[in-house]
C-alpha cells in the first residue's frame, strides 16, 4: 500500500536535510542523482512529488507505472506521464526496459528463467525486435537518449552461445545508434553478464561506442566471492560506463544474501562514488532500492535515499 504524502510521518529535521541537499548540491553535483519511479509507488504523480519535492531531485528513471511496464502502456498514458513530469520539472535519465530479459533460443532452459524481476512486463524472444523499436519510441517520447537492456537469462554454460548473444547485442546497439541512442547493458545476477569481470568481457566483445554499461555493484555483490568495488570496478573501461544503479546487499553465513539500504552492506558506496567522480563519470546515479525493510516501498526508498545522500557527501562529490 502506498503511503500518501499527507499521511507519511517523517521528522521535520529529515525533510529539511533532504531539501537543503538539493538546493546546495544541484549546481555542484557531477551526477544526475535519480530514483527508479516504481521503487516508490505505481502512482506516478505521487512518485514525482516525492522525487522532486521531498528528495529535491531533477531526474527520474522510468520502469513501470499504473500497473504496467513503461514499454507496455498506451500512448494516452505516455502523454499523461509527460504532463506529470513537466508539472514537477523532472527529466528522464533512461528507459529501464526489460529488453533481452528472456530465454536465449536453442539453449537449455535456464534455471533462472522465471517470472521474476519483470516489473509488469514479460516478452518472448520473438518479441524482442518489436520491443526494441517500441523502446526507441518511448525514449524519444520522454526526451532521453538511453535504453536499458540485459543479455538473457543466465545459463550454466553460456560459452556455446556467447558469440551469438554478443552479436544480438551489437545489432541492437547499431539500431539504437541510428536513432542517436545509447544502449545500456545492466549487469544482472539472473542474466549472463552479472559481475564486473563479466561486464568487462562483454564490453570488449561488443565494441560499439553507444553500447555502455549500466553498472550495478549491488547486483554483482550477490555472488559470494565477488568484490564489486574496487576489484570488479577496476576492470571496467571507465568511458563505457553510462549509468549506475545504487543499492546494497548483505551476505549471510550460509552463503545467501539479502537486499540492504545503500547505507549498509557489501558495497562501499562512498568509495564507489568517489571513484566514479575521479574517473569522469557524469551520468545518472539512480537509486534502485529493492530493499523493503522499511515497511513499504516508499518508506524503504526514503531510508535508502538518505544512505545514498550520506555516501555522496562522504565521497566528497559536492552532491
Secondary structure, 3 states (H helix, E strand, C coil): CCCCCCCCCCCHHHHHHHHHHHHHHCCCCCCEEEEEHHHCCCCHHHHHHHHHHHCCCCEEEECEECCEEHHHCCHHHHHHHHHHHHHCCCEEEEEEEEECCCCCCCCCCCCCCCCCCCCCCCCCHHHHHHHHHHHHHHHHHHCCCEEEECCCECCCCCHHHHHHHHHHHHHHHHHHHHCCCEEEEECCCCECCCCHHHHHHHHHHCCCCCEEEEECHHHHCCCCCCCHHHHHHHCCCHHHEEEEEECEEEECCCCCEEEECCCCCCCCHHHHHHHHHHCCCCCEEEECCCCCCCCCHHHHHHHHHHHHHHHHHHCCCCC
